[in-house]
């Protein structure tokens, strides 16, 4: 079983985006030392609690600060961008860090409608064009013929051979079937949608069609995890996530990640509590043995060989500890690394 990390570069109450990026770098270095397989960074726009607006920049930053762990995106939101430009950027990253770069692609805009329009800047915002854009992206990365008629004959001229490992990310059957048809890897976003992920992921494996990019199916499930030394500790840490959910559902997207104390003092309405009852289905929370048992059961149900864990809470030390506890529980192989790889004082200085 492979364990990996999905990091959102979270901004907490009392913190700053700069600190969020410093924490991302510290966690990436530690994850490499603890034996995690890959480290992905997310893309969000117009958010007060997720700072990662340019995952390609963070991939370069993290890959330069590490040496072995795979680094990639969870994901680049292709609806917002030119497939040719994305291909140029990630072939460049693969050239700089050969054999270590992943390109996870998402369908959503990751923003409000107004921000999506600003990103397109005069171009059409058309999610229905996503399948063709993904086909064009694969063609540019692999040196084959694009699907778009007017782009045939266009290719990347200056990059070294090799392409990043390509993943389609999704929370429903549409994305899994597209990944299967195009012959690329698929990751189900259970942390976003806790319903029907297992049959969707199994369906991807059953319908997978080998391609010039990939001959066999490769799947993963991304899970929201909070692990503490005890169940009670984990559930208290998760309180900040509860209030984040309520704030998000009420359109308070400018709010940073609340503290535990703020969440405990919040006057939840009956409607809020009903939202949280459903939302907690997507969170695996408990002590190491409880979390490990639940994750192994999910992996068996999903028929997947990899779990990509995301932990969102106010206390960065608690987040680091959650990943370390799970690395120990799963017996990941610790890598030899210099002490400065995980020391907070090793962070970039202004």
N, C-alpha and C positions, 0 to 999 in steps of 0.2 A: 504494500500500500504506500503510495506516494502522498506526502502532505506538502501543500504549497500555500502561499499567502496572497490574498487580494487586499491591497491597502488603498484607502480613500484619502490619505493626507488630511486627516480630520482637524478642524479648528474647534477648540474647546472654549468654553466660557473662561475669560481671563487670559486666553492665549492669543496667538497671532498666526497668520499664514506662514511666516518665516519659521516659527517654531514647529508648525505642522510639517514642513518640508525637512527640517532637521530631524524630527522624530521618524519620518519615513526613512531617511538614510540610516539612522541608528538601528531601526527594526530590520532593515534589509541586511545590514552587516551581521546582526545577531542571527537572523534566520539562516543565513549561509553557514554560520558556525554551528548552529543547532542541527543542521542536516535537512532543511527544507529543500524541495526540488526546484521550485520556480517562485518568482516574486513579481506579481502583477500590480500595476497602478491603474486607477480608474480615471475616467473623464467626466467632469460635471461643470456646468456653467450657471452663473447667476445664483450660486449657493453661498450661504453664510457659514456652512459647517463642513463643506468639502472643498478643498483648495485646488484640486488637481484639474486645472483648465487645459493643460497642454501635456498629455501623457508622454508624447514623444520626447519632450525635454526631460521629464523625470526618468524615462527609460535610459537615456544617455547618462544622466547624473548617477543613477543607481548602478548601472553596468560599469561605469568608470570607478566606482567606489568598492566594487566587489570583484571576485575573480573566477568563481565557479558556478554559482547559482544562475539558472536561466532567468532572464528579465524580460518583461513584456507588458502588454496592455490588457486591461479588463474593463472596457476596451476602448479602442478608437471608434468614435461614433460616425460611421462612414456616410450617413445621410447628410451630414454637414459639409462634406469635403469632396475634393476631386480625387478619384481613384489614382490618377497618374501621380499626383503630388504625394499621396500617402505611400505609394509604391517607392517613389524616389527616396523619401525619408527613411523607410524601414529597410530598403536595400543598403542605404548608407550606414544605418546602425548595424546591420548584419556584417557589412564590410569592416567596420571598426571593432566589432565584438563577435567574430565568427563562431557559429555554433551555439550561441547563447540567447538569441533574440526571438521572442514570440510576438506575433501580431494578432491579438484578439480583436474581433470586429463586432460592434453592436449596431442594432438597427435603430434604436431610439435616438431622439435628438439630445436627450440629457439636459433639457432646459425648458424654459417657457417658450411659448410661440414667438414672442417678441425677440428673445435672444436667438432663437433659431433663424428668424428673418435676418437678424444682424450678422450672424455667421455666414449665411448665404449671400448677403449683401447684393440684393438685386436679382439673384438667381432664384429659380423655383425651389420651394421647400416641398419635396415630393417623396414621402416614404415609400410609395409604390415603385419607385425606380431603384430601390435598394438591391434586389436580386441582380439586375443588370450591372449596377455599379460594382457589386462584389465579383461578378464574373470578369469585368474589366480589370479589377484590382489583381485577381489571380493571374490573368494574362500578362499584365505588366510585370508582376513579380517573377513569373516563371518563363517569360520570353515566348509566350504563345500568342495567338491572334485574339485581340479584344472582341467582345460581343457587339460593341457599338460600331455601326457601319463606318461612320466618318473617322474612326480612330484606327482602322486597320492599317498595318504597316508601321505604326508608332511603337517604339520600344525604348527601354533604358539603355543608354550607350556607354556610360562611364563607370559603372559599378563592377566590382569583382564578382566572380561566380558565387552562387549560393543565395538562398532566400530564407527569410524568417519562417519559423513554424507558424502555420496559419490556423486560427481557431474562429469558428462562429460562436457567438455568445447569444443566449436567448432564454426566455422564460416560458416558451410555449412550443407547440408542435410545428408551427410554420418555420421557425428558425432551424429546428432539428432536421426537418425534411429537406430544407435548402442545403444544409451542411452535408447531409447524406448524398444528395444528388450531385453536388459539386466535388465530393470526395475530399473533404477537409475535416479537421477535428471539431468537436462540439462540446461546449460547456453549458450545463443547465444552471441558471441563476436561482437556486432554491432560496437564497437569502432575500430575493425579491418576490418570488412567488412560491409558496410552500405546497402548492396543489398540483398533482398529476405529473410531477417531475420524473418519477421513476418510469412510468410507461412511455413518456416522451423520449427519455434517454435510451431506453431499451429499443424503442422503435427506430431511433437513429442507427443503432448498431445493426439491426435487422435489415434496414433498407440501404445501408451504405454501399456506394458504388465506387470501386477503386478508380483512382485518377493518376495522371502524370505527377501530381503533387504528393499523393499519399496512397499507398496500396491497401492499407487496412484501417478500420475504424479506431479512433482514439477519443475517449470521452472523459469528462470530469464533471463534478458537481461542486458548485460554490456555495458554501454553507456559512451562515452567521453563527459564530461560536463565542461563548464567554465561559472560560474555565477559571475556577478559583481553587484554592487549596481545600476549601470545603464548599458544599452546596450553598450554605447560607452566605458565604462570602461572594460566590458567583452571582447569586440572585440580587444581592445588594448592589454589586457593580453594575448589573443590568438595569438598574432603575433609571440611569441617565438615558439609556436607549429607549426606555418606555416613554419618557417625556419627549425625546426627539421624534418618536413616531407620532405622538399627539400633535406636536408643533407642525410637523410636515403635513399631516392630514388636514390641518386647519390653514395651510398656506403660509405658515411662518417660516419660509425657506431662508430668510436672512438670519435666523437665530443660530448661534454656535451650539456645539454639543453641551447640554446643561450638566451641571454638577450633580452628584448624588443627593446632596443636601437640598438643592433646588427642586429636584424631582420628588423627593420625599415630602416636601412642603407644598407641592402643587395641588390645587383643589380639583381633582378629577371628577368629571360628571359621569353619570351612568352611561352616556354615549361613549365617552372616552374609554371607560372600562370595557365596554363591549368591543371597541376597536382593538384594545390591547389583548383581549382574550383570543381573538383571531390572530393578531400579529405575532404572538408568542409561539405560534406553530412553526415559524421560520427560524427561531432561535434555539440552538442547542446549548443549554446552560446547566452547569453543575460542577462537581469535582472531577478530577482526571479520569477515574474509573467510569463514572457515569457518562461523561462526554465521549470517551473512547468507545464504550459499548454502543451508544447511539450512533456514532459516526460509522462504525463497522457495519451495523445493521443497515444504514442508509446505503453504504457502498455496495453491499450485497444486493439490496433491492434495486438499485440503479444499474447494477452490473457494470460498475466503473472501477478503474484502477487508480483513480486520483481524486483527492479531496482538496479543494482550494478554500482555505479558511479566511473569513473576514471577521475582525473583532473591532467593534465600535463602542468606545466608552470614554468617559471624561478623563480618567487617570491613565496617563501614558505608561507609568510603571505597572499598573494592573494589566494593561494590554500586553506589554512585553512579557509579563509573568504568565499570562494565559497561553501564549505561544510556546514559551519554554516548558511549561507543565505538560503540554500535549506532545512536544518533541520527546520528552522523557517517557511519557506514558506509552507512546508508540515505538520507543526504542530506536529513534532515528540516530544515524551515525554522526557523531559530532566531528566537525572538520578541525584540523589544526589551523589556528588563526592567531595573529599577534593580538595582545591585549587591547591595543588601540582600536581594534575592529568593533568593539562593543562599548568602549568607554564613552560616556556622554561628552567628556571634554574633547573627544576627537571630532566633534561636529565642526562644520565650516564656521569660520569666524567672519564677522563683518569687516 
